[in-house]
Amino acid sequence: MSGFYSVQQIKFDVLAYVKEFSIHWTDWYIGVTDDPQAALFGTHGLNRDLDIWLYKQAVSFAACRNVQKYYLETHKIDGELVSNGTEDTDCVYLYKKSARSTP
């Protein structure tokens, strides 16, 4: 992955991904992290090949928080609002929940 994405670009990408795989917002989880690989495949237990997931590196932590808050509040996607982070905490991640994932 290369480059940084704006708030609007990440919002658009999340919307397009959800529409492609399941428009049921409650099927999804959105988070913010400094290590999306560890969050997705470690913390949440996703299978890299079988599960549906996405992550984008934002321009800042504030941008990540903005995207996450929008989807938590507007579309009721599952997730825990991240209130603290450093500028290294710059990735938004999304996945479709499954029997393998936590939650």
C-alpha positions in Angstrom: 0.0 0.0 0.0 1.4 3.4 -0.8 0.2 6.9 -0.3 -2.1 8.6 2.2 -5.8 9.0 1.7 -8.1 11.9 2.6 -11.2 11.6 4.8 -13.5 11.8 1.8 -11.5 9.2 -0.2 -11.6 6.7 2.7 -15.3 7.4 3.3 -16.0 6.7 -0.4 -13.8 3.5 -0.4 -15.6 2.1 2.7 -19.0 2.8 1.2 -18.0 1.1 -2.1 -16.6 -1.9 -0.3 -19.7 -2.3 1.9 -22.0 -2.0 -1.2 -20.0 -4.6 -3.0 -20.0 -7.2 -0.3 -23.0 -6.6 2.0 -25.1 -3.5 2.4 -26.1 -4.5 5.9 -24.1 -2.0 7.9 -24.3 -4.2 11.1 -22.3 -6.9 9.3 -19.2 -4.7 9.5 -16.6 -3.6 12.0 -14.5 -0.4 11.6 -11.4 0.5 13.6 -8.4 2.7 13.8 -4.9 1.4 14.4 -1.2 2.0 13.9 -0.8 -1.7 12.7 -3.7 -2.9 10.5 -2.1 -6.3 9.9 -1.9 -7.0 13.7 -5.4 -5.6 14.3 -7.1 -7.6 11.5 -5.3 -10.9 11.6 -4.2 -10.9 15.2 -6.7 -9.0 17.4 -9.8 -9.8 15.3 -8.7 -13.2 14.1 -9.5 -12.8 10.4 -8.3 -15.2 7.8 -6.3 -13.2 5.1 -7.7 -15.4 2.3 -11.2 -16.1 3.4 -12.5 -13.0 5.1 -13.4 -9.6 3.5 -11.3 -6.7 4.8 -9.8 -3.4 3.8 -7.5 -0.8 5.3 -6.4 2.6 4.2 -3.7 4.9 5.5 -5.0 8.3 6.3 -3.2 11.7 6.3 -3.5 11.8 10.2 -5.0 10.3 13.3 -7.6 13.0 13.3 -8.6 12.0 9.8 -9.0 8.3 10.9 -11.1 9.3 13.8 -13.3 11.5 11.6 -14.0 8.5 9.2 -14.6 6.1 12.0 -16.9 8.4 13.9 -18.9 9.1 10.8 -19.5 5.4 10.1 -20.2 4.5 13.8 -22.8 7.3 14.1 -24.3 7.6 10.7 -24.5 3.9 9.7 -24.2 2.2 13.0 -21.2 0.0 11.9 -19.8 -2.0 14.8 -16.6 -0.6 16.4 -15.2 1.2 19.4 -14.6 4.9 18.9 -10.9 5.6 19.3 -10.4 8.8 21.2 -6.6 8.8 21.7 -3.8 8.1 19.3 -0.5 9.3 18.0 0.2 10.5 14.5 1.4 6.9 13.9 -2.2 5.7 14.5 -3.1 6.5 10.9 -4.9 3.5 9.5 -8.6 2.9 9.2 -9.6 -0.7 8.8 -12.8 -2.4 8.0 -13.9 -6.0 7.8 -17.1 -8.0 7.3 -17.8 -9.9 10.5 -17.8 -13.7 10.3 -17.8 -16.8 12.6 -14.0 -16.5 12.6 -13.8 -12.8 13.7 -13.8 -11.2 17.1 -16.2 -9.5 17.2 
